[in-house]
Amino acid sequence: MNTRRNFLQKGLLSLSAVALTNISFANAKSTFKELKAKKEPGFDLGIAGYSFLHFDIDKSLAMMKRMDVHYLCIKDFHLPYKSTASEIADFHKKLAQSNVVGYAVGPIYTRSRAEIDDAFDYAKRVGVNMVVGIPNHEDLEYVSSKVKEHNIRFAIHLHGPEDKLYSNATIVHDSIKQLDERVGICFDMGHDTRDGQDAVKDLEKYHKRIFDIHFKDVTSPTKDGTTCELGRGVIDIPLFIKTLHKVKYTGKCSLEFEKDMKDPLAGLAESVGYYRGVLDTQS
C-alpha cells in the first residue's frame, strides 16, 4: 500500500541525495539548460514568491537551492514594480546563478484599468509571459484586450470564501469563459477546497484554462482550513497529481506555503519530498 510515509521516505531520499552530492550546484559551469535535461519526471515544480514574504531574494534562493527547485513566481517585494532595466537584469542574473527561472509575476491586485496597464507593463519589462492577478469583474473585458495587445497571459487567482470576487475555480471560469483564451486561472487548490469545492474535479473540468497552480494542502474543506504540508491535509494529493497527468497539464505547480511563514523551509522541504515520493510511485 502507498502511504504518506512511503511517499515521504522516497522523496526525502532524493532530497538527501541533493544535499550530499556536488553534481548539481558545485560545478559553476553547470548551466540551467543542463539541469533541465536531467530533471525529474513530472511537472515543473516551483515556489510561489509569497511563501518567502519574510525573506529577501538571496535567502529565498538559498532555500530553493537546498530543495533543488528551479522556478519562482516573482513577487514585488523581491522585484519592485518600479525597478529599472538594470535592476531587472541584475535580478535575473542573481536567479540564474542559483539555476532559478522567474516564470511569472504576481499575484497583483489590479483595482483599476491603470493598474492593469501597470501590471502588463511590469510583466513585459521583467520578461515573463504571464501575470497572476486579481482584476475587478467590470475590468475583465479590458484584461482580455490587453492579453491580445501584449500576448501575455493573465491568470486570475482565487482566494477562497473570504474573496468576494473569486472564491473558487467555477466562479473564475464562468467569468472568463467568453474571453480571449489567454485569460485563465491561477488555481489555488487550497482556497478552492476551503470554499467547499473538490479540487480534483475542478482541475478536470477547467484544466484548459488553468495556467498556473498554487500547490498546497489544507487542514479542512471549510473557511477555517489552513495551509499544511502536502499529504497532511484533506486534499487527495496523489489523485490530484494523477489527474495532472490525465489532463496533460503543462504549467507550473508552485508551492505556496502559508504555514510557519517566518520559518517555512522545513514545511516546504517536506512538501517537496512528499511530491517527489508520489511521482516515484506513479512513474
C-alpha positions in Angstrom: 0.0 0.0 0.0 1.2 3.5 -0.8 1.1 5.5 2.3 2.2 9.0 3.2 5.2 7.5 4.9 6.2 5.7 1.7 5.9 8.9 -0.3 7.9 10.8 2.2 10.6 8.2 2.5 11.1 8.1 -1.2 11.0 11.8 -1.7 13.3 12.6 1.2 15.8 10.2 -0.1 16.0 12.3 -3.2 16.4 15.5 -1.2 19.2 13.9 0.9 20.9 12.9 -2.3 20.8 16.5 -3.4 22.3 17.7 -0.1 25.1 15.1 -0.3 26.1 15.5 -3.9 28.1 18.2 -5.7 26.8 17.3 -9.1 24.0 19.9 -9.4 25.4 23.0 -7.9 29.1 22.9 -7.0 30.2 23.0 -10.6 29.9 26.6 -11.5 29.9 25.7 -15.2 26.7 23.7 -14.9 24.0 25.5 -16.9 20.3 25.7 -16.3 19.9 24.0 -19.7 21.9 21.0 -18.4 19.8 20.9 -15.2 16.6 20.8 -17.2 18.0 18.0 -19.3 18.5 16.0 -16.1 15.2 17.0 -14.4 13.0 14.5 -12.7 9.8 13.2 -14.4 6.6 15.0 -13.7 5.7 18.7 -13.7 7.8 21.8 -13.3 7.7 22.3 -9.5 8.1 25.9 -8.4 7.6 28.2 -5.4 5.1 31.0 -5.3 7.0 34.0 -4.2 4.5 34.8 -1.4 5.9 31.8 0.5 9.1 33.9 1.1 7.3 37.0 2.4 9.7 37.5 5.3 12.9 36.8 3.3 15.0 38.7 0.8 15.7 37.2 -2.6 19.2 35.9 -1.5 17.7 33.9 1.4 14.8 32.8 -0.7 17.1 31.5 -3.4 19.3 29.7 -0.8 16.2 27.8 0.4 15.2 26.9 -3.2 18.8 25.6 -3.8 18.5 23.4 -0.8 15.3 22.0 -2.1 16.5 21.6 -5.7 13.5 23.7 -7.0 14.1 25.9 -10.0 11.0 28.0 -10.8 9.8 31.1 -9.0 6.7 33.2 -9.4 8.0 36.7 -8.7 6.5 38.9 -6.1 7.0 42.7 -6.0 8.7 42.6 -2.6 11.6 40.8 -4.3 11.5 42.9 -7.5 9.6 46.2 -7.1 7.2 47.4 -9.8 9.3 50.5 -10.5 12.6 48.5 -10.9 14.8 49.9 -13.6 16.0 47.8 -16.6 19.4 47.5 -14.9 17.8 46.3 -11.6 15.7 43.8 -13.5 18.8 42.5 -15.4 20.7 42.1 -12.1 17.7 40.3 -10.6 17.6 37.7 -13.4 21.4 37.3 -13.2 21.0 36.5 -9.5 18.3 34.0 -10.2 20.4 32.4 -13.0 23.4 32.0 -10.6 21.1 29.8 -8.5 19.7 28.0 -11.5 16.2 29.5 -11.0 13.9 31.0 -13.6 11.3 33.6 -12.8 8.3 32.4 -14.9 5.6 34.9 -13.9 4.8 37.9 -11.8 2.1 38.2 -9.1 -0.4 37.8 -7.6 -1.1 41.5 -8.3 -4.3 43.2 -7.3 -5.5 45.4 -10.2 -8.3 47.6 -8.9 -8.4 49.9 -12.0 -7.5 49.9 -15.7 -4.5 51.9 -14.9 -3.3 49.2 -12.5 -4.0 46.6 -15.2 -1.8 48.6 -17.6 0.9 48.8 -14.9 0.8 45.0 -14.4 1.2 44.2 -18.1 4.0 46.8 -18.4 5.7 45.2 -15.4 5.5 41.7 -16.9 6.8 43.0 -20.2 9.8 44.7 -18.6 10.5 41.7 -16.4 10.4 39.5 -19.5 7.8 37.0 -18.4 4.7 35.8 -20.4 2.2 35.6 -17.5 0.6 37.9 -14.9 -1.1 36.3 -12.0 -3.7 38.9 -10.9 -7.0 39.8 -9.3 -9.0 42.3 -11.5 -12.4 43.6 -10.8 -15.3 41.9 -12.7 -16.1 45.1 -14.7 -12.5 45.2 -16.0 -12.4 41.6 -17.4 -13.1 42.7 -21.0 -10.2 45.2 -20.6 -7.9 42.4 -19.4 -8.9 40.4 -22.4 -8.0 43.3 -24.7 -4.6 43.6 -23.0 -3.7 39.9 -23.4 -4.4 40.4 -27.1 -2.2 43.5 -27.3 0.8 42.1 -25.4 0.4 38.3 -26.0 0.9 37.9 -22.2 -1.4 35.5 -20.4 -3.4 36.7 -17.4 -4.2 34.1 -14.7 -6.8 35.1 -12.2 -6.1 34.0 -8.7 -8.9 32.7 -6.5 -8.8 33.3 -2.7 -11.4 31.2 -1.1 -14.5 32.1 0.9 -13.1 35.4 2.1 -12.8 36.6 -1.5 -15.9 38.5 -2.7 -14.6 38.4 -6.3 -13.2 35.0 -7.0 -13.7 32.5 -4.2 -13.4 29.3 -6.3 -12.5 28.0 -9.8 -16.1 27.8 -11.0 -16.6 31.5 -10.4 -13.4 32.4 -12.2 -14.1 30.1 -15.1 -17.7 31.4 -15.6 -16.4 34.9 -15.5 -13.8 34.4 -18.2 -15.1 31.6 -20.5 -16.2 34.0 -23.2 -13.0 36.0 -23.1 -9.7 35.5 -25.0 -8.3 32.1 -24.2 -5.1 33.8 -22.9 -7.2 34.9 -19.8 -7.2 31.9 -17.4 -7.0 30.7 -13.9 -4.3 30.6 -11.2 -5.8 27.6 -9.5 -5.2 27.8 -5.8 -6.3 24.3 -4.9 -6.2 25.0 -1.2 -8.5 28.0 -1.3 -10.8 26.2 -3.8 -11.1 23.4 -1.2 -11.7 25.8 1.6 -14.7 27.2 -0.4 -16.2 23.7 -0.3 -15.2 22.6 -3.8 -13.5 19.4 -5.0 -10.0 20.5 -6.2 -9.5 17.3 -8.3 -12.9 17.6 -10.1 -12.3 21.3 -10.7 -8.9 20.5 -12.2 -10.6 18.0 -14.6 -13.3 20.5 -15.5 -11.3 23.6 -16.0 -7.8 22.4 -16.9 -7.8 24.0 -20.4 -8.0 27.4 -18.7 -5.7 26.7 -15.8 -2.3 28.3 -16.5 -0.7 28.1 -13.0 -1.3 26.1 -9.8 -0.7 27.2 -6.3 0.2 23.8 -5.0 -0.9 23.2 -1.4 -2.9 21.1 1.1 -5.3 22.4 3.7 -6.5 21.1 7.1 -10.2 21.4 6.4 -12.6 21.9 3.4 -14.1 24.9 5.3 -13.3 28.6 5.8 -11.4 27.6 8.9 -9.0 25.4 6.9 -5.4 26.5 6.9 -2.3 25.6 4.7 -0.4 22.5 5.8 2.3 20.3 4.3 1.4 18.2 1.3 -0.2 14.9 2.4 -1.1 16.1 5.9 -4.5 17.7 4.9 -7.8 16.8 3.3 -6.8 17.0 -0.4 -6.0 13.7 -2.1 -2.6 14.8 -3.4 -1.8 11.5 -5.2 -5.1 11.6 -7.0 -4.5 15.3 -7.9 -1.1 14.5 -9.3 -2.5 11.6 -11.3 -5.2 13.9 -12.7 -2.5 16.4 -13.7 -1.1 13.6 -15.9 -4.5 12.7 -17.1 -5.3 16.2 -18.4 -1.8 16.7 -19.7 -1.2 19.8 -17.6 1.8 21.8 -18.9 2.0 24.7 -16.4 3.9 25.1 -13.2 2.9 23.7 -9.8 4.2 26.3 -7.4 4.2 25.5 -3.7 2.6 28.4 -1.7 3.2 27.6 1.9 1.4 29.9 4.4 2.1 28.0 7.5 5.2 29.0 9.6 5.9 31.8 7.2 8.8 33.1 9.2 10.4 29.7 9.1 9.0 27.9 6.0 11.9 25.8 4.9 11.1 22.6 6.8 7.5 22.6 5.7 8.4 23.4 2.1 11.1 20.7 2.0 8.7 18.1 3.4 6.2 19.0 0.8 8.8 18.8 -2.0 9.8 15.4 -0.7 6.2 14.1 -0.5 5.5 15.4 -4.0 8.6 13.6 -5.4 7.7 10.4 -3.5 4.2 10.5 -5.1 5.8 10.9 -8.5 8.1 8.0 -7.9 5.2 5.7 -7.0 3.2 6.8 -10.1 6.0 6.5 -12.6 
